[in-house]
Amino acid sequence: QVQLVESGGGLVQPGGSLRLSCVASGTIKSINVMAWYRQAPGKQRELVAAITRGDSTNYVDSVKGRFTISRDNAKNTVYLQMNSLKPEDTAVYYCNLITTAGRNYWGQGTQVTVSS
């Protein structure tokens, strides 16, 4: 069984920064992609950023230049550095992991609120 535990969410003023972390534990043979999704109230869950085992990255257009995804393979951890946060970034952020075998796992989510 694989567990993903997110941390780092909270309340921040517009223009501020937060760093999200997600640690994967359990029986993990090989991680392929790690990603962050978010879901705002009344909206569908959307992919924010993803990083492959080879460190290729992908971002939704709305966060390009502001957010940076990175991973530490030795620690089975993925990070999301969020800078210049805007009120529209407010959402529950979810960590996602896909193994090389195609298995898909989700974290429980961490709330990010951007408000003055």
Secondary structure, DSSP 8 states (H G I E B T S, - for coil): -EEEEEE--EEE-TT--EEEEEEEEES-S-EEEEEEEEE-TTS--EEEEEEETT--EEE-GGGTTTEEEEEEGGGTEEEEEE-S--GGG-EEEEEEEEETT--EEE---EEEEE--
